[in-house]
Amino acid sequence: MKTTLFYLLFGVSTVLISQNSTEILAPASHTFQPANIEKTECISDLQRQEIRQQIALNKQKILQENPNAFQHRGGSPLFIMPLRPKAGFDDYGYYIINNQVDHDLTPNGNLLDYECGERTYDWNNGNHEGTDYVLWPYPWKRMQEEIMEIVAAAPGTIIDKRDGNFDMNCVNTGNPNWNGIIIEHADGSQAWYWHFKDGAITSKNIGETVSEGEYLGAAGSSGSSTIPHLHFEIYDAGNNLIDPYEGPCNSMNANSWFLDQPDYFVPEINHLSTHNSTNFDDDCGVVENTYEELNFEPGDPVILRLFYRDIRTNDDTHIVITKPDGTALYDWVFTSPWPNYTGAYAEWNFPTDGTWPDGVYTVTATYYGNTYETIFGINTNLGVEDLKLTEVSVYPNPASDKVLVEANLPIEKIEIFDLLGRKVVGNAPLSTNTELNITSLKTGMYVAVITTEGKKTVRKIVKE
């Protein structure tokens, strides 16, 4: 597959305009850098032929043990999405759809996806024949954390399974050493799930059945791959390629194979965060240092990043940074001047000084009607969340009287702070779940700092 992520980098220079006692920030300069795009083959026809030969041998063995294994009854399956986030993952998003099936079979630059766009690719003698769900942002870090779990889109029988192959590949070379699962459904159609992380795969073996939504593995970059992702490829009972997405330019099949087909264009912010450096790690195969930071001192630069899924020319994002007392520090609209991209990030650099009050600041970004939020602090001790090690849930949220805090590790301490940085609730339970009484708190937003094994996780709590 190829990578079509683009990075939008805004310079440090800004323009501040006084308007209704609110400072309006507008970037005065920017740079633009596309990610490296490879246009080499993903899966060759020869490789597919070899896989089908292996599948035929596997099915012979299955039929020897169970003559009724493949009855080929009913119509084509209706898929659920073949992926889900890892339990405890509570960010806004974790993937983009980077490439679809190419419906223009003329290779070497002739592109057509099911929606008549060009969200696909080909090479000098072949076409992309699946859908790529790519981890974004921090693909290598989130691969190690196994954030993208691959699940069975429909029930069926495992007819091929591969594991034990290197999973940090960075080039499309037709590498046949993939990790993954191939499942045959009741009607004889097949779903190919490719590029798994090594060792992150179901314990079930060839010949065993899986149910809809059952865990199959975690996304990686094994085989012919440039970035951690799931390649999802479908064939009907006659080995004809199927694009499960219905659309005006899908000539392969008239109807969607999804129970509830997702939209083609999904404008979202997958992640927003503050950082202590403008560095951005994007070397292939290297687990990223995110440089994320919640705590700053006066004089430190605060780097704000918004990681988009599906952003188009002239798309607006309304961004507000609110001071600890609830008043707006910055309030502006960012209008994207670039073409359409499946994944991108925007970055701003805010120099702080002694005029920034101590306490917790709130950043909100409204994009296509949805509002996304993060926090940072000046002279605070908020801690930085580690999704890999600690899974923490706080519910109900918003709440009026009580909230329950649950974690996968023993909770050492819970503290709740108001947005001025004052501790308003303190607790030190020694369990994995704790109920907190918040009836005495005033209506508004608070910050909960949960300590597990010496590591701090931050959650926002809204008191109704």
N, C-alpha and C positions, 0 to 999 in steps of 0.2 A: 504494500500500500504506500501511498505518498502522504506527506504531511502538508496540510494547508492551514497552518496556524500563522497568524501575523501579529507582530508586536507593535503597539502604538505607543511611542515614548514622547512624553511632553517635557519640555525643558523647564529649567528652574525659574526662568524669567516669568513674571506675572504682571498683570495690570490690575490695580485696585481702584474701584470707583465707589464713592459714597452714595448710597441710595437707601433712604428710609432707615438710617442708622445701621445698615448692614453692609459689610464689605463684599463687593461682588468680585470674584476672582475669574479672570479669563486668561488662559495660557497665551503667552506672547510668542512662543517659539516651540517647535517640535521637531522630532526626527522620526523616521519611519524605517522599519527593518523587517522584511519578510523572512519567515523561517525557511530553512533549506528544503527545497521541494525535489523529491526524487521521482523520476518517471520510468523506472525499470519494472520488470515483470514481478507480479505478486505470486501467482500460482500458474505454472505452465501447463499446457495441455498434456504433455507427457507425464507430469506429476499427477494430474487428475486421473489419467489412465492407470497409472500404477496403484493409486489409491482404490480405484474401483475394482482392480484385480484382487487387492488385499481384502476388500469388503466381501467380494464373492467367496473367497476362501473362508473368511470368518463366518459368513452366513451358512455355508455348508456344515461347519462344525456345530453351529447353533442348532441347525435342523436335525443333525444326528442325535442330539440330546433331547430336542423338543420339536417333533415334527409339526406341531401346530403353532410354531412361533410366528410365522408370517402368513396371515390369512388375507391381508389386503382387503379390508372391509371399510365401507363408508367413504365419504368424500374427503377433500383436503382438510387438514387441520386448521383451526383458527388460533393464531399465536397470541400469547402474551409477550411482553417485552422480554428479550433473552438476557436481561441483566437487572441487577438491583444493587443498591449501596450496602456496604457492610453494616451489620447491626451496630448501632451507636453513632454512626456517621450523621452529623446534624448540620452540615454546611448546606448552602443553597443548591449546589449542583456539583457533578463530578465528571461529566463527560460531554462530548460534542459528537455529532454525526459528521464525519469528515468526508467519507466517500460512499456513494451509492453504486448500484449496478449500472454499467454503461450500456445504454440501449442503441447506440450507434456502433454497429459492429465493424465499421471501417476503422482500423487502428491508426495509431500514430498521430494523435491530436484531434480526432473527431469525437466530441464528447456530447452525451445526452443522457440525463437522468430521467426518472419516471415523471418528474414534474416539469420537464422540458428545460431544465437548467443544465448547468455543467458541474454539478457537485459529484464528480467522478473522475476517472482518469483511465488512460490506456498506455500502451507502449508500442514498439515497432511491429509486433506481431500478435498482439493480444489485447484483451479488454478486462477491466475489473468486473468481477462476477458476484460480488457480495456487498454487504453493508458493513462499514467500519465504525465502531463505537469506540472513541478515543478518550482516554483519561485526560482531563483538563480542568484546572491547571496542575502543575507538578506531576507529570505522568510517571516519572521514574520513582519518585518518593511514594506516590500513592499506589504504584504497583507493589512496592515492598510492603506497604501497609495492607495490601489486598482489599482496597476500597471498592473496586468494581468486581462484584460477584456475578458469575455467569450462571444462569439457570436455564432449565429446559423450557423452551417456548411452548412445547406441546409434549404430551406423554409419548413414550415409544421405547424401543429396544436399542441398547448400545451395540453398534455393529463395527465400530473401530474406536480405539483409544490409544493415545500416544502420550508418553511422559518421559522425563529424564533428559530432555534436550536443553541446551543453553537457551536462556530466556532474556538476554539483554542485547539482542541483535540490533544493528543500526542501519542495515542496507537491505534493499530488495534485490535479491540475486537469484530468486527461485529456490532458495534453501529448502530442502525437503524435510529437514529435521524439526518438525513442529510438535508442539504439545497441544492436545485437544481431544474432542469427542465428536463422533458422528452418530446420529440417532436416526433410526427409521421409524416412521409413524405408522398408524394402523392402515392407512391407504397405500402404503408403499413409498410415499415421499420421504425425502431425507433432509436433515438439517446438519450442516457442517459448522462446528464451533472451533475456531482456530486461534493459535498464538498464546496459549495459556502460560501462566507462570509455572516454572518447574516445581513440582511437588504440590502445587495447589490444585488438586483435582480430586474428583469423587473416588471413594474407595471401591465403588462398584466396577465390575469387570464386563468385558464383552459378553453379550448374551443376556445380561440382566436388564430389567426394565426400570425406567424412571417415570415419575409423575410430573405433571405440569408444575412449574415453579420450583422443582427440586434443584438443589445445589449441584453444579457440575464442576466448577473450578473458579479461578481468579485470572483476570486479564494479565498478560505479559507481553513479551516481544520475542517469542520463539519463532523459528522458521524464517520465512522471507518477510521481514518486518522492520520498520524504522522507528517505531514508537509503541509503547504498551497500548494494546487495544484488543477488542474482540472483532474478528472477521466472521460474519454470519452469512452463510451461503446455502441456498435452497434449491432442491431438485424435486420434480414430480416423480411419479412411479415409473415413467418412461425415460428417466434421466434427462429430462428437458429442464434447462435453467429456468428458475422462477424468481421474479422480483416480488417479494411479499408486499411491497408498497404499491397500492393502486394509484394511478395517475394518468393524465392525458397522453403521456408519451411512453407508457408501458404497453408495449405490443406483445409481451410474453404471456400475460394472463389478464383476463378482464376484471377480476375481482380481487380485492385485498385479501391477503391471508392472515390479517390481524383481526383479533376480536374487536379491538378498538384502535384503529390505526392512528399513530401519533401524527401531529402536524409536520409539514415539511420545514417550515420556518418557526423556530422556537427561540424568540429573543429573550434571553435571561442573563442575569449576572450570576455566574457560578460561585464567585468568591470575591470578597472585598476585604482588604487588610491594610495595616500600616506596617512600615518597615524602617529599619535603621540604616539601610544602605540602598543605593541605586543599582547595585549589582543584581544581575539576574542570571541564574545558572540555567543554561539550556544546552549544555554539551550532551550529546547522545550517549546514553548508557551510564550517566553519572547521576546518582541520587542527589537531588537538588538541596542546597541550603536555601531556605526561603527568605532568610533575613527578616522574618516577621518579628515585630516588637510591639508591645502594648505600653511600656513605660518609657517616658522620655523626661529629660531635664531641660530647663530653659536654655536655649542655645543649640539644642539638638535639632537637626532637620527631621521632619516627619514626612516620610514617603508614603503616599496613598496610591494603592493600585486597585483597579476594578478589572476583573477577569470576565470577559463576555463570552456568551454562547450566541452565535448568530447576530451580527451587527451589520447594518446596512448604511449606505451613504445617507447623510442628513438625519440619522437617528439621534434623538435627544435623550440626554440623561440629566435629570435635575439632582444636583448634589448640594447637600447642606451639612456644614460642620457646626455643631452646637456646643457652646461653652458650658461649664459646670452649672452655671446659674440658669440655664435654659434658653439664653439668648443666642442668636445666630452670630457666629464668627465669620463664616463664609457662606455664600448662597449664590450658586450660578448654574447655568445650563451649558453642558458640553454637547456640541453638535458634531457628530463624526463627519469629517470631510473625505473619508476614504471609501473605496468600493466595498462590496459585500464580502464578509469573511465568516467562516464557521467558528473561528476562535480568535480572540485578540485580547490584549490588555491595554488599558490606559493608565498613565502614571503622572502624578503631580508631586512636586517637592515644596513643602511648606517650611521655611525657616522660622524657628520659634525664638522668643526672647523673654526678658523678664516681665513683659506686659501680659503674657499668657497666664491666666490664673491657675493655681494648683487645682487638681481635681480630675474628674472623668469627663472626657469629651465624647460626643456621639456623632458618628458620620452616617448619614442616610443618603441613599442613591435610589431615585425612582426612575425605572426604565420600563417602558411599555405598560405603565399602570401598576407595576409591582414595586414595592419599596424594600430595599435591602439595607442592612444596618451592621455597623461594627462600632467598637469603642477603642479609645486609647486614653492614656492619662499623662498629666504633667505632675512630677513629684508624687507618684503613686507606686503601689506594689501589687499590680494586678495579676502578674504571672502570665505565662504564655501556654495556651492549650496544646496538648500533645495527643492527637487523635489516635495515634498508633498504640500508646501505652494505656490511656485512660478513656473509658467510655462512661460518660456521665449524663444522666437524664434528670431534668427538673420539671415536674408537672404537678397539678395543672398550671399552665402559664399562658395568659394572665391568671391570677388567683386573688381571692379576697380575704381568706383567713389562713389557709394552710398550703404548704407546698411539700412535696415528697422529693427528696434527693436520693437517687440511686446510682451506684457505680459498680464497675466490674472488679474493683479493688477496694480493700478496706479504707473507709473514710477516716482520716486522722483529724480533720478540722474543717469547719464551715464558717465563713465570715461573710456578712452582707454589708456592703457599703452603699451610701447614697452617692449621688453624682458629684458631691463636693469632696468625696474621699473620706467621709466620716463613717466609722464602723457603727452600724445600728443593730446588728445581731451577731452574736458570737456563740459557737457551739463546738464541742469536741467529742463527737460520738466515735465509738470504735466498732463500726459495723459497715455493711455495704448499702444500707438504706436508712434514711433519717427523715422524720417529719418535722418541719419547722413551722412555728406559729408566727404569722406575720400580721396579725390583726392590729397590732399597735402601730404599724407603719402607715405613713401618709400615702395617698394615691400618687403613683408615679413609677418611674423606672429605677431599679437598683441593680447592683452588680454583686453576684455571689462568687466567692473564691473558694473552691473546694480543693483540699489538699489530700492526695493519696500517695503514699510511699514517697513523701517529700516533694512531689510534683504538684504544681498548681494548675487547676483547670478553671476557666472563667465561663460563667453563664449569666445571661441577663434575666432578671425577674421583673415582671410588671405587676404592680399591686393595683387592683381595681378598687 
